[in-house]
Amino acid sequence: MRAIFFGTPEIAVPSLRALAAAADVAAVVCQPDRPAGRGLKLHPPAVKVTATELGIPVVQPTKIRTPDFLAWLTEQSADVAVVLAYGRILPAPVLVAPARGCLNLHASILPRYRGAAPIQWAIARGEKETGVSLMQMDEGLDTGAVFSVRRTPIGADETAGELAMRLGALAADLVREDVPRVVAGELTAVAQDNAAATSAPPLAKEQGRIDWRKPAREVHDHVRAMTPWPSAFTSAGAKLLKVLATRRSTLTSGEPPGTIVAADSSGVIVACGEGVLEVLRAQLEGRKPLEARELVAGRTLVQGARLG
């Protein structure tokens, strides 16, 4: 089996390794290196680093809707292309260039959460289960027929970053076990029920803002969904406060939403529209992340203050 792999971030690395063990990977296609850090030095994406370790050629086109890229892809004579979190929509000529087309590993139980941020939206909306779907790519946004699905429960306190790591491992299982069967014609794809579809659009930084008027359960889910990016945040006085970890509490409060109802050595409790939430870890603008007791000791968070 001769394959091309399209992917960019860390979640795609286990699948690249699995594909390299199961196929002749002719090349890896990923996003260009991006500036990062205080010095804004160019950093290679995680998939590029892994491909280099494996000795696989890497291609990083700035555009894929070009005759040159299509000609290059066609020349690879691949049986299949495997795609996971590449970061761009593939045009129709690219989708049909490999003999068996392009297979996408999507981090949701399709047709739910079609789009760029399925992990974050599943958590934010309080889902208890998610998974990875192996689908035949078409010109729609995650609308192709599905070959197989691996499911997993979502932990009550699991963040988007933590869940992404587990889903990356599930995706690798699909690559090892099901991609060769698809190429061999042993699996049949089932069309999605479009009426049951939900969307998972890209996130913007502003969507990390916490609305303390919501029930504590929803605020907790919001914090988990926005971790590690774009980060859940609120205002503490004149500064922004990133809320990095929270925990549901059985306590109650009649204080207005956003009020810090307790701030001592045992922790920080904030009133919500319904119930209260314990803040475990946070980061004040311009400072390093701190545990709740450190925020209290430094007078960053005090009882009676109002967040947001």
C-alpha positions in Angstrom: 0.0 0.0 0.0 1.5 3.3 -1.1 0.2 6.3 0.8 0.4 10.0 1.2 -0.3 11.5 4.7 -1.8 15.0 5.2 -1.6 16.3 8.7 -0.1 19.1 10.8 -0.5 19.2 14.7 0.4 16.8 17.5 -2.9 14.9 17.3 -1.9 13.6 13.9 1.5 12.2 14.9 0.3 8.7 16.2 -1.6 8.2 12.9 1.5 9.1 10.8 3.5 6.5 12.8 0.8 3.9 12.4 0.6 4.6 8.6 4.4 4.4 8.3 4.3 0.9 9.9 1.5 -0.3 7.6 2.3 1.3 4.3 5.0 2.8 2.0 4.4 6.5 2.8 5.7 8.3 -0.2 5.4 11.8 1.4 3.9 13.8 4.2 2.0 17.1 3.4 1.7 19.6 6.2 1.3 23.3 6.9 4.4 25.6 6.5 6.5 26.3 9.5 5.0 29.1 11.7 6.6 31.8 13.9 6.2 31.1 17.6 7.5 32.2 21.0 8.9 35.6 22.0 11.5 35.6 19.3 8.9 34.6 16.7 11.3 32.0 15.3 10.0 29.6 12.7 8.9 26.3 14.3 8.1 23.1 12.3 4.7 21.5 12.9 4.7 18.3 15.0 4.0 16.1 11.9 7.0 17.5 10.1 9.3 16.7 13.0 8.0 13.1 13.1 8.2 12.6 9.3 11.8 13.8 9.4 12.6 11.3 12.1 11.0 8.5 10.0 12.9 9.6 6.9 9.8 10.5 5.0 9.9 13.4 2.5 7.9 16.4 3.6 6.0 18.9 1.4 4.7 22.2 2.8 2.8 24.0 0.1 1.5 27.5 0.8 -1.3 26.7 -1.6 -2.8 23.4 -2.7 -5.2 24.7 -5.3 -2.5 24.9 -7.9 -1.6 22.8 -11.0 1.9 22.2 -9.7 0.7 20.6 -6.5 -1.9 18.5 -8.3 0.8 17.3 -10.7 3.1 16.4 -7.9 0.4 14.5 -6.1 -0.5 12.6 -9.2 3.1 11.7 -9.8 3.2 9.9 -6.4 0.9 7.1 -7.8 -0.5 6.6 -4.3 -3.2 4.1 -3.5 -4.6 6.3 -0.8 -4.2 9.6 1.0 -4.9 9.6 4.8 -5.9 13.0 6.3 -6.0 14.1 9.9 -6.1 17.7 11.0 -4.2 19.0 7.9 -5.7 22.5 8.3 -7.0 23.1 4.8 -10.0 22.0 2.7 -8.8 19.7 -0.1 -10.2 20.6 -3.6 -11.9 18.0 -5.7 -9.0 17.2 -8.0 -6.8 16.4 -5.0 -9.5 14.2 -3.5 -9.5 11.9 -6.5 -5.8 11.9 -7.3 -4.9 8.8 -5.2 -6.4 5.6 -6.6 -8.6 5.0 -3.6 -9.2 8.7 -2.9 -8.6 10.5 0.4 -9.7 9.1 3.8 -10.2 11.5 6.6 -9.9 10.7 10.3 -12.4 13.1 12.0 -12.4 13.6 15.8 -16.2 13.1 16.4 -18.9 10.5 15.9 -20.2 11.8 12.6 -22.5 13.3 11.6 -22.2 15.2 14.9 -19.7 18.0 15.1 -18.7 18.5 11.5 -16.1 21.2 11.3 -12.7 22.5 12.5 -13.2 22.2 16.3 -15.1 19.0 17.1 -13.2 18.2 20.3 -13.8 21.6 21.9 -17.5 21.8 20.9 -18.3 18.3 22.1 -16.9 19.2 25.6 -18.4 22.7 25.7 -21.9 21.2 24.9 -21.6 18.7 27.7 -21.3 15.5 25.6 -20.5 12.4 27.6 -19.1 10.4 24.6 -17.1 11.1 21.4 -14.8 9.2 19.1 -13.0 9.1 15.7 -14.7 8.5 12.4 -12.9 7.1 9.3 -14.7 8.6 6.3 -14.3 8.9 2.5 -13.7 12.5 1.8 -15.9 14.4 -0.6 -16.2 18.1 -1.5 -18.5 18.8 1.6 -17.3 19.7 5.1 -17.0 16.3 6.8 -20.0 15.0 4.8 -18.5 11.9 3.3 -19.7 8.3 3.9 -18.3 6.6 7.0 -16.4 3.3 7.1 -15.9 2.9 10.8 -16.0 4.6 14.2 -14.1 4.2 17.4 -15.9 5.6 20.5 -14.7 6.7 23.9 -16.3 8.4 27.0 -15.4 11.9 27.8 -14.0 12.4 31.4 -16.0 14.7 33.6 -12.9 16.9 34.2 -11.1 16.1 30.9 -9.8 19.1 28.9 -9.8 19.4 25.1 -6.0 19.0 25.1 -6.2 15.8 27.2 -9.0 14.4 25.0 -7.1 15.2 21.8 -4.2 13.0 22.9 -6.6 10.1 23.5 -8.4 10.6 20.2 -5.0 10.8 18.5 -4.3 7.3 19.7 -7.8 6.0 18.7 -7.2 7.4 15.2 -3.9 5.5 15.0 -5.9 2.3 15.8 -8.1 3.0 12.8 -5.1 3.6 10.6 -3.6 0.3 11.6 -6.7 -1.8 11.5 -9.2 -0.3 9.1 -7.3 1.8 6.4 -5.7 -1.3 4.9 -9.2 -3.0 4.8 -10.7 0.1 3.0 -8.0 0.0 0.4 -8.5 -3.7 -0.1 -12.2 -3.2 -0.6 -13.2 -5.1 2.6 -15.2 -2.3 4.3 -18.3 -0.6 3.0 -18.9 3.1 3.7 -22.3 4.2 5.1 -23.8 7.5 4.1 -24.2 10.0 6.9 -27.7 11.1 8.1 -27.5 14.8 7.2 -30.6 15.6 9.3 -28.7 14.6 12.5 -25.6 16.7 11.7 -24.3 19.4 14.1 -21.5 21.9 13.4 -18.2 22.6 15.1 -16.9 25.8 13.7 -13.4 27.3 14.3 -12.9 29.0 17.6 -11.8 32.6 18.1 -10.0 33.9 21.1 -13.0 35.9 22.3 -15.0 32.7 22.6 -12.9 31.9 25.6 -14.6 34.6 27.7 -16.5 33.1 30.7 -20.1 33.9 31.3 -20.6 33.4 35.0 -24.4 33.8 34.6 -24.5 30.3 33.2 -24.9 27.2 35.5 -21.7 26.0 37.1 -21.8 22.8 35.1 -21.8 24.8 31.8 -19.0 27.1 33.0 -16.9 24.0 34.0 -17.5 22.5 30.5 -16.5 25.8 28.9 -13.2 26.0 30.8 -12.4 22.4 29.9 -13.3 23.0 26.2 -11.1 26.1 25.9 -8.0 24.4 27.5 -5.3 24.7 26.2 -6.6 27.1 23.4 -7.9 29.7 23.3 -8.1 29.5 27.1 -11.1 30.4 29.2 -10.7 33.9 30.7 -12.5 36.5 32.7 -11.7 39.9 34.1 -10.3 40.4 37.6 -10.4 44.1 38.3 -8.7 45.8 35.4 -6.7 42.7 34.3 -7.6 39.5 32.5 -7.5 36.2 34.4 -7.0 33.0 32.5 -8.9 30.2 34.3 -6.9 27.1 33.7 -8.7 24.4 35.8 -12.0 24.2 37.7 -14.0 21.7 39.7 -17.7 21.3 40.3 -18.8 21.9 43.9 -21.8 20.8 45.8 -21.9 24.2 47.7 -24.5 26.8 46.9 -24.6 30.6 47.1 -27.1 33.4 46.8 -24.4 35.9 45.6 -24.5 37.5 42.1 -22.7 35.5 39.4 -19.0 36.0 39.3 -18.7 36.8 43.0 -15.9 35.1 44.8 -17.8 33.7 47.8 -14.7 32.0 49.4 -11.0 32.6 49.0 -8.8 31.0 51.6 -6.2 28.2 52.0 -8.8 25.6 51.1 -9.5 27.1 47.7 -11.4 29.7 45.6 -15.2 29.4 45.1 -17.0 31.5 42.5 -20.8 31.9 42.3 -22.4 31.1 38.9 -26.0 31.6 37.6 -26.8 28.2 39.2 -24.5 26.7 41.8 -20.8 27.5 42.4 -17.5 26.5 40.8 -14.1 26.0 42.4 -11.2 27.6 40.6 -8.2 25.3 41.0 -5.6 27.1 38.8 -5.4 30.5 37.0 -3.1 33.0 35.5 -3.3 36.7 35.9 -2.3 38.8 32.9 1.4 39.2 32.7 2.1 36.6 35.5 2.8 32.9 35.6 0.1 30.2 36.2 -0.6 29.7 39.9 -2.6 27.3 42.1 -5.7 28.7 43.9 -4.0 28.9 47.3 -1.1 30.9 45.7 -3.6 33.3 44.1 -5.2 33.8 47.5 -1.9 34.3 49.3 -0.9 37.0 46.8 -4.2 38.7 47.2 -4.9 38.2 43.5 -8.3 36.7 44.4 -10.1 37.9 47.5 -13.5 37.0 49.0 -16.2 39.4 47.8 -14.5 40.5 44.6 -16.4 40.2 41.4 -15.0 38.4 38.3 -16.2 39.3 34.9 
